[in-house]
Amino acid sequence: MSIEKILAISGKPGLYELKLQTRTGFLAESLTDGKKVSVGLRSNVSLLSEISVYTYDGETRLSEVFVNIAKKENDGPALSHKEDNKALIDYFRAVLPEFDEDRVYVSDIKKILNWYNMLQAKGFVSSAEESVVAEETAAPTEE
């Protein structure tokens, strides 16, 4: 499965799957309890597929980070986002060694691990998606 239609809605806990677009916004379904919510156009909404993590070389797509976690955990759950800060930083460094420690905060790491565990439980991420991520990030070649 893909995270293309997965949303984070500001002010609402958890993640949501985009179900339907309407004239005034869209309809989304919570991944935690399955409840449908109507979201207006003025709401602050982020598509997970558009989020990146700062690295020393630039940015890495969140989908690539999820694939790295899935590979590390053999498609199982990641470290809990409730662990102490040092454990979270060490774990994230193992997953994404080049992350920019000055611009990626512990709160960001907690959010990423929490999101990964939610998505993994629902079957939205796996290490098999590596080829899809590689194709998305490959630069076009000139002939």
Backbone as ProteinMPNN parsed JSONL, in Angstrom:
{"seq_chain_A": "MSIEKILAISGKPGLYELKLQTRTGFLAESLTDGKKVSVGLRSNVSLLSEISVYTYDGETRLSEVFVNIAKKENDGPALSHKEDNKALIDYFRAVLPEFDEDRVYVSDIKKILNWYNMLQAKGFVSSAEESVVAEETAAPTEE", "coords_chain_A": {"N_chain_A": [[0.835, -1.181, 0.0], [0.279, 2.374, -0.225], [1.352, 5.657, 0.878], [0.2, 7.787, -0.322], [-2.389, 8.943, -0.077], [-2.62, 9.612, 2.561], [-3.187, 11.636, 5.351], [-2.186, 14.255, 7.592], [-3.829, 16.11, 9.887], [-3.942, 19.276, 11.136], [-4.507, 19.97, 14.529], [-6.07, 17.774, 14.93], [-5.872, 14.555, 16.295], [-3.794, 11.754, 15.325], [-3.761, 9.962, 12.147], [-5.196, 10.295, 8.849], [-7.12, 8.936, 6.161], [-7.586, 10.02, 2.908], [-10.718, 10.177, 1.502], [-12.75, 11.318, -0.142], [-13.145, 14.101, -2.25], [-14.699, 17.25, -1.924], [-16.795, 20.12, -2.791], [-16.359, 22.005, -0.802], [-14.167, 21.151, 0.625], [-12.918, 18.19, 1.916], [-13.524, 14.667, 2.576], [-12.425, 12.602, 5.107], [-11.081, 9.599, 6.569], [-10.464, 8.375, 9.767], [-7.526, 6.646, 10.721], [-7.23, 5.422, 13.125], [-9.728, 5.019, 14.51], [-11.625, 4.739, 12.535], [-13.612, 6.612, 12.081], [-15.357, 8.988, 10.115], [-14.495, 12.22, 8.971], [-15.29, 15.569, 8.155], [-13.445, 17.914, 6.41], [-12.598, 21.238, 6.105], [-11.557, 23.627, 3.555], [-9.94, 25.513, 4.701], [-8.523, 24.33, 6.716], [-5.445, 23.243, 8.14], [-3.639, 21.028, 6.466], [-1.563, 18.225, 5.852], [-0.106, 16.24, 3.387], [1.285, 13.094, 3.772], [2.977, 12.072, 1.856], [4.206, 14.29, 0.839], [5.916, 15.254, 2.71], [9.168, 15.836, 4.007], [12.369, 14.955, 5.476], [14.911, 16.751, 7.053], [18.281, 16.497, 6.027], [21.902, 16.363, 6.139], [22.709, 16.556, 3.547], [20.581, 17.601, 2.194], [17.315, 16.914, 1.727], [15.255, 14.143, 2.725], [12.707, 12.086, 1.584], [9.748, 11.373, 3.463], [8.545, 8.937, 2.968], [10.728, 7.369, 2.192], [12.117, 7.238, 4.599], [10.28, 5.772, 6.097], [10.429, 3.332, 4.695], [13.073, 2.64, 5.281], [12.872, 2.241, 8.052], [11.089, 0.081, 8.037], [12.684, -1.845, 6.779], [14.717, -2.124, 8.699], [13.251, -3.165, 10.82], [12.214, -5.495, 9.808], [9.677, -5.284, 8.562], [8.13, -4.984, 10.806], [6.805, -3.433, 13.857], [8.085, -0.204, 14.879], [10.415, 1.308, 17.22], [8.898, 2.494, 20.194], [7.297, 5.674, 20.318], [7.338, 6.778, 22.769], [9.627, 6.361, 24.16], [12.739, 7.282, 25.874], [14.48, 10.373, 25.128], [17.22, 10.077, 24.265], [17.337, 7.389, 23.419], [15.506, 7.511, 21.311], [16.79, 9.278, 19.519], [19.16, 7.835, 18.971], [18.047, 5.549, 17.765], [16.807, 6.705, 15.502], [19.045, 7.692, 14.222], [20.209, 5.314, 13.436], [18.409, 4.538, 11.518], [18.3, 6.675, 9.691], [21.108, 7.851, 9.07], [22.23, 10.286, 8.203], [20.606, 12.386, 9.078], [19.786, 15.765, 9.877], [20.75, 16.931, 12.808], [20.431, 19.395, 13.991], [18.189, 20.521, 12.876], [16.174, 18.636, 12.884], [14.035, 17.789, 15.271], [13.541, 16.168, 18.507], [10.828, 15.95, 18.943], [9.918, 15.792, 16.32], [10.981, 13.314, 15.556], [9.587, 11.643, 17.312], [6.993, 11.985, 16.318], [7.285, 10.94, 13.702], [7.95, 8.238, 14.24], [5.65, 7.458, 15.627], [3.7, 7.843, 13.617], [4.697, 5.987, 11.724], [4.308, 3.553, 13.129], [1.5, 3.542, 13.339], [0.783, 3.416, 10.612], [2.075, 1.072, 9.821], [0.726, -0.869, 11.292], [-1.675, -0.863, 9.945], [-0.952, -1.756, 7.47], [0.145, -0.041, 5.555], [2.813, 0.561, 5.022], [5.892, -0.918, 3.96], [8.955, -2.791, 3.578], [9.158, -3.646, 1.017], [8.393, -1.644, -0.653], [10.531, -0.273, -1.515], [11.543, -0.211, -4.178], [9.584, 1.298, -5.48], [9.843, 3.769, -4.199], [12.462, 4.363, -4.951], [12.145, 4.686, -7.717], [10.499, 6.943, -7.763], [12.187, 8.93, -6.775], [14.304, 8.987, -8.464], [16.376, 10.751, -10.694], [15.41, 12.266, -13.766], [16.71, 11.095, -16.839], [18.714, 12.495, -19.375], [18.633, 12.246, -22.884]], "CA_chain_A": [[0.0, 0.0, 0.0], [1.025, 3.614, -0.364], [0.941, 6.745, 1.759], [-0.2, 8.904, -1.19], [-3.644, 9.567, 0.348], [-2.628, 9.691, 4.014], [-3.137, 13.037, 5.763], [-2.082, 14.712, 8.973], [-4.678, 17.295, 9.976], [-3.582, 20.083, 12.295], [-5.564, 20.079, 15.523], [-6.748, 16.491, 15.086], [-4.876, 13.513, 16.562], [-3.731, 10.606, 14.434], [-3.658, 10.108, 10.699], [-6.465, 10.13, 8.142], [-7.045, 8.553, 4.759], [-8.457, 10.829, 2.055], [-11.744, 9.34, 0.888], [-13.558, 11.985, -1.142], [-13.036, 15.549, -2.305], [-15.981, 17.935, -2.123], [-16.638, 21.536, -3.16], [-15.933, 22.807, 0.347], [-13.04, 20.51, 1.302], [-12.861, 16.765, 1.632], [-13.937, 13.717, 3.592], [-11.307, 11.738, 5.466], [-11.411, 8.564, 7.551], [-9.412, 8.18, 10.762], [-6.911, 5.316, 10.704], [-7.287, 4.826, 14.455], [-11.046, 4.532, 14.911], [-12.481, 4.565, 11.371], [-14.631, 7.656, 11.971], [-15.195, 9.904, 8.991], [-14.56, 13.628, 9.345], [-15.321, 16.525, 7.061], [-12.38, 18.885, 6.621], [-12.753, 22.397, 5.24], [-10.386, 24.062, 2.811], [-9.105, 26.38, 5.532], [-7.78, 23.521, 7.677], [-4.045, 23.01, 7.814], [-3.541, 19.603, 6.172], [-0.319, 17.825, 5.196], [-0.027, 14.903, 2.801], [2.536, 12.479, 4.211], [3.839, 11.863, 0.689], [4.878, 15.549, 0.521], [6.769, 15.634, 3.841], [10.566, 15.391, 3.936], [13.168, 15.094, 6.688], [16.173, 17.421, 6.762], [19.546, 15.779, 6.164], [23.034, 17.251, 5.868], [22.832, 16.671, 2.092], [19.361, 18.184, 1.623], [16.116, 16.365, 2.355], [14.876, 12.777, 2.382], [11.244, 11.932, 1.657], [9.257, 10.599, 4.593], [8.294, 7.568, 2.5], [12.017, 6.664, 2.237], [12.398, 6.987, 6.014], [9.417, 4.657, 6.473], [10.991, 2.11, 4.106], [14.274, 2.318, 6.068], [12.411, 1.677, 9.323], [10.516, -1.237, 7.735], [13.805, -2.758, 6.547], [15.386, -2.352, 9.988], [12.362, -3.935, 11.699], [11.642, -6.618, 9.056], [8.263, -4.954, 8.382], [7.439, -4.973, 12.093], [6.677, -2.107, 14.47], [9.302, 0.513, 15.25], [10.56, 1.705, 18.611], [7.781, 3.335, 20.639], [7.583, 7.103, 20.365], [7.332, 7.184, 24.171], [10.941, 6.076, 24.751], [13.462, 8.502, 26.256], [15.02, 11.124, 23.992], [18.478, 9.516, 23.764], [17.005, 6.162, 22.686], [14.859, 7.907, 20.064], [17.811, 9.836, 18.622], [20.028, 6.728, 18.549], [17.274, 4.723, 16.843], [16.622, 7.439, 14.253], [20.356, 7.755, 13.583], [20.412, 4.011, 12.795], [17.509, 4.48, 10.371], [18.672, 7.746, 8.763], [22.347, 8.351, 9.685], [22.597, 11.641, 7.777], [19.609, 13.405, 9.428], [20.353, 17.002, 10.421], [20.362, 16.963, 14.217], [20.093, 20.76, 14.389], [16.884, 20.913, 12.33], [15.187, 17.583, 13.163], [13.901, 17.772, 16.729], [13.04, 14.932, 19.098], [9.378, 15.924, 18.709], [9.736, 15.306, 14.939], [11.277, 11.875, 15.571], [8.448, 10.996, 17.973], [5.861, 12.016, 15.384], [7.576, 10.015, 12.604], [7.833, 6.864, 14.739], [4.239, 7.23, 15.917], [3.044, 7.681, 12.317], [5.116, 4.709, 11.138], [3.641, 2.449, 13.83], [0.088, 3.554, 12.925], [0.688, 2.97, 9.219], [2.525, -0.325, 9.753], [-0.364, -1.696, 11.823], [-2.738, -0.899, 8.929], [-0.415, -2.313, 6.233], [0.44, 1.003, 4.573], [4.251, 0.652, 4.734], [6.67, -2.153, 4.0], [10.277, -2.658, 2.959], [9.013, -3.993, -0.399], [8.113, -0.43, -1.408], [11.805, 0.376, -1.822], [11.686, 0.027, -5.611], [8.68, 2.384, -5.829], [10.467, 4.992, -3.7], [13.639, 4.629, -5.782], [11.675, 5.202, -9.001], [9.965, 8.299, -7.553], [13.232, 9.887, -6.474], [15.345, 8.949, -9.499], [16.391, 11.923, -11.56], [15.198, 11.907, -15.158], [17.952, 11.091, -17.621], [18.628, 13.168, -20.682], [19.152, 11.415, -23.968]], "C_chain_A": [[0.881, 1.247, 0.0], [0.504, 4.668, 0.607], [0.477, 7.962, 0.963], [-1.443, 9.635, -0.693], [-3.76, 9.653, 1.865], [-2.365, 11.139, 4.432], [-2.868, 13.178, 7.249], [-2.852, 16.027, 9.016], [-4.344, 18.026, 11.27], [-4.769, 20.212, 13.237], [-6.34, 18.796, 15.741], [-5.69, 15.413, 15.303], [-4.914, 12.406, 15.514], [-3.586, 10.965, 12.971], [-5.0, 9.781, 10.058], [-6.201, 9.718, 6.703], [-8.059, 9.383, 3.979], [-9.433, 9.899, 1.342], [-12.428, 10.019, -0.285], [-13.309, 13.486, -1.09], [-14.411, 16.132, -2.591], [-15.719, 19.384, -2.53], [-16.024, 22.346, -2.03], [-14.749, 22.217, 1.101], [-12.944, 19.05, 0.919], [-13.323, 15.956, 2.828], [-12.765, 12.782, 3.844], [-11.763, 10.75, 6.533], [-10.223, 8.357, 8.47], [-8.852, 6.766, 10.665], [-7.009, 4.647, 12.067], [-8.66, 4.265, 14.795], [-12.044, 4.392, 13.764], [-13.574, 5.612, 11.208], [-14.316, 8.577, 10.801], [-15.345, 11.338, 9.497], [-14.582, 14.474, 8.072], [-14.295, 17.607, 7.384], [-12.538, 20.009, 5.608], [-11.444, 22.784, 4.568], [-9.437, 24.916, 3.643], [-8.276, 25.603, 6.553], [-6.35, 23.325, 7.191], [-3.834, 21.495, 7.69], [-2.222, 19.318, 5.461], [-0.467, 16.42, 4.646], [1.3, 14.303, 3.223], [3.506, 12.286, 3.055], [4.614, 13.124, 0.314], [5.833, 16.007, 1.62], [8.162, 15.056, 3.65], [11.241, 15.648, 5.273], [14.49, 15.735, 6.293], [17.357, 16.488, 6.986], [20.668, 16.772, 5.881], [23.215, 17.478, 4.376], [21.634, 17.352, 1.446], [18.152, 17.707, 2.399], [15.886, 14.941, 1.882], [13.373, 12.658, 2.576], [10.865, 11.039, 2.837], [8.998, 9.153, 4.193], [9.586, 6.743, 2.511], [12.394, 6.325, 3.678], [11.56, 5.802, 6.495], [9.947, 3.327, 5.924], [12.233, 1.68, 4.888], [13.898, 1.703, 7.411], [11.872, 0.269, 9.097], [11.619, -2.266, 7.49], [14.486, -3.121, 7.859], [14.565, -3.291, 10.867], [11.748, -5.153, 11.01], [10.127, -6.49, 8.937], [7.449, -5.023, 9.672], [7.338, -3.568, 12.643], [8.031, -1.523, 14.857], [9.338, 0.723, 16.761], [9.391, 2.619, 18.99], [8.211, 4.796, 20.695], [7.624, 7.628, 21.795], [8.648, 6.879, 24.888], [11.639, 7.386, 25.114], [14.164, 9.097, 25.035], [16.299, 10.527, 23.421], [18.22, 8.254, 22.943], [16.367, 6.49, 21.335], [15.874, 8.437, 19.055], [18.725, 8.739, 18.106], [19.321, 5.841, 17.526], [17.145, 5.416, 15.489], [17.938, 7.555, 13.498], [20.666, 6.427, 12.876], [19.574, 3.888, 11.521], [17.934, 5.469, 9.283], [19.926, 8.442, 9.313], [22.661, 9.812, 9.358], [21.562, 12.699, 8.157], [20.288, 14.571, 10.147], [19.867, 17.179, 11.86], [20.029, 18.362, 14.724], [18.689, 21.16, 13.936], [15.8, 19.86, 12.506], [15.154, 17.408, 14.676], [13.381, 16.418, 17.212], [11.534, 14.826, 18.884], [9.062, 15.441, 17.296], [9.946, 13.791, 14.877], [10.119, 11.116, 16.21], [7.256, 10.9, 17.023], [6.071, 11.003, 14.256], [7.416, 8.568, 13.061], [6.382, 6.509, 15.067], [3.465, 6.999, 14.619], [3.406, 6.339, 11.696], [4.358, 3.558, 11.804], [2.156, 2.381, 13.498], [-0.072, 2.962, 11.53], [1.074, 1.499, 9.079], [1.421, -1.262, 10.234], [-1.497, -1.857, 10.81], [-2.235, -1.417, 7.578], [-0.086, -1.286, 5.159], [1.919, 1.121, 4.23], [4.884, -0.734, 4.8], [8.008, -1.913, 3.316], [10.219, -2.993, 1.477], [8.752, -2.77, -1.261], [9.382, 0.306, -1.805], [11.94, 0.697, -3.303], [10.785, 1.171, -6.07], [9.285, 3.719, -5.407], [11.666, 5.357, -4.568], [13.228, 5.201, -7.137], [11.171, 6.63, -8.873], [11.083, 9.323, -7.394], [14.342, 9.902, -7.517], [15.237, 10.173, -10.397], [16.159, 11.488, -12.99], [16.521, 12.011, -15.929], [17.718, 11.778, -18.944], [19.25, 12.282, -21.734], [19.571, 12.259, -25.115]], "O_chain_A": [[2.092, 1.161, 0.205], [-0.625, 4.588, 1.091], [0.372, 9.057, 1.517], [-1.542, 10.849, -0.875], [-4.864, 9.755, 2.401], [-1.443, 11.783, 3.934], [-3.267, 12.337, 8.055], [-2.551, 16.951, 8.261], [-4.451, 17.465, 12.36], [-5.884, 20.519, 12.817], [-7.181, 18.725, 16.638], [-4.706, 15.363, 14.565], [-5.949, 12.158, 14.896], [-3.325, 12.112, 12.61], [-5.83, 9.085, 10.642], [-5.195, 10.099, 6.105], [-9.235, 9.445, 4.337], [-9.026, 8.955, 0.665], [-12.666, 9.386, -1.314], [-13.267, 14.074, -0.01], [-15.183, 15.593, -3.384], [-14.571, 19.821, -2.604], [-15.252, 23.273, -2.276], [-14.366, 22.756, 2.139], [-12.895, 18.71, -0.263], [-13.491, 16.474, 3.932], [-12.184, 12.236, 2.906], [-12.693, 11.015, 7.294], [-9.097, 8.182, 8.004], [-9.606, 5.801, 10.541], [-6.885, 3.426, 12.161], [-8.759, 3.153, 15.315], [-13.182, 3.975, 13.982], [-14.386, 5.512, 10.288], [-13.158, 8.9, 10.537], [-16.199, 11.633, 10.333], [-13.972, 14.129, 7.061], [-14.276, 18.149, 8.49], [-12.603, 19.767, 4.403], [-10.367, 22.332, 4.958], [-8.255, 25.027, 3.317], [-7.402, 26.185, 7.195], [-6.087, 23.252, 5.991], [-3.85, 20.774, 8.688], [-1.81, 20.07, 4.578], [-0.902, 15.512, 5.354], [2.342, 14.935, 3.052], [4.721, 12.331, 3.248], [5.578, 13.047, -0.448], [6.49, 17.037, 1.476], [8.318, 13.925, 3.189], [10.768, 16.437, 6.09], [15.12, 15.321, 5.32], [17.432, 15.785, 7.994], [20.415, 17.892, 5.436], [23.806, 18.479, 3.97], [21.674, 17.651, 0.253], [17.975, 18.041, 3.57], [16.275, 14.575, 0.773], [12.833, 13.075, 3.6], [11.566, 10.082, 3.163], [9.209, 8.241, 4.992], [9.55, 5.548, 2.806], [12.929, 5.249, 3.946], [12.058, 4.933, 7.211], [9.914, 2.312, 6.62], [12.429, 0.49, 5.132], [14.537, 0.75, 7.859], [12.163, -0.638, 9.876], [11.516, -3.412, 7.929], [14.796, -4.288, 8.103], [15.126, -4.121, 11.582], [10.851, -5.784, 11.569], [9.388, -7.446, 9.174], [6.221, -5.109, 9.632], [7.737, -2.61, 11.981], [8.988, -2.249, 15.124], [8.406, 0.358, 17.477], [8.951, 3.431, 18.175], [9.341, 5.112, 21.069], [7.916, 8.804, 22.011], [8.768, 7.113, 26.091], [11.196, 8.464, 24.719], [14.408, 8.409, 24.044], [16.452, 10.475, 22.2], [18.822, 8.072, 21.884], [16.65, 5.831, 20.334], [15.825, 8.087, 17.876], [19.039, 8.713, 16.916], [19.925, 5.43, 16.535], [17.349, 4.791, 14.448], [17.95, 7.522, 12.267], [21.315, 6.422, 11.83], [19.974, 3.222, 10.567], [17.927, 5.137, 8.097], [19.826, 9.493, 9.945], [23.295, 10.499, 10.159], [21.611, 13.809, 7.625], [21.231, 14.387, 10.917], [18.712, 17.535, 12.095], [19.41, 18.503, 15.779], [18.068, 22.036, 14.538], [14.622, 20.152, 12.299], [16.118, 16.94, 15.283], [12.851, 15.628, 16.43], [11.016, 13.73, 18.668], [8.058, 14.759, 17.084], [9.182, 13.077, 14.227], [9.712, 10.066, 15.712], [6.597, 9.863, 16.937], [5.14, 10.285, 13.89], [6.816, 7.758, 12.355], [5.94, 5.388, 14.813], [2.666, 6.067, 14.53], [2.533, 5.629, 11.197], [3.826, 2.687, 11.117], [1.6, 1.288, 13.385], [-0.941, 2.123, 11.29], [0.462, 0.766, 8.302], [1.205, -2.324, 9.651], [-2.198, -2.869, 10.816], [-3.017, -1.507, 6.631], [-0.042, -1.622, 3.976], [2.251, 1.738, 3.218], [4.474, -1.594, 5.579], [8.17, -0.95, 2.568], [11.146, -2.656, 0.741], [8.875, -2.846, -2.483], [9.313, 1.397, -2.372], [12.41, 1.78, -3.652], [11.17, 1.938, -6.952], [9.248, 4.688, -6.166], [11.867, 6.529, -4.886], [13.889, 6.103, -7.653], [11.386, 7.445, -9.77], [10.941, 10.465, -7.833], [15.232, 10.751, -7.456], [14.146, 10.571, -10.804], [16.66, 10.44, -13.4], [17.331, 12.905, -15.687], [16.654, 11.654, -19.552], [20.275, 11.643, -21.498], [20.037, 11.738, -26.128]]}, "name": "protein", "num_of_chains": 1, "seq": "MSIEKILAISGKPGLYELKLQTRTGFLAESLTDGKKVSVGLRSNVSLLSEISVYTYDGETRLSEVFVNIAKKENDGPALSHKEDNKALIDYFRAVLPEFDEDRVYVSDIKKILNWYNMLQAKGFVSSAEESVVAEETAAPTEE"}
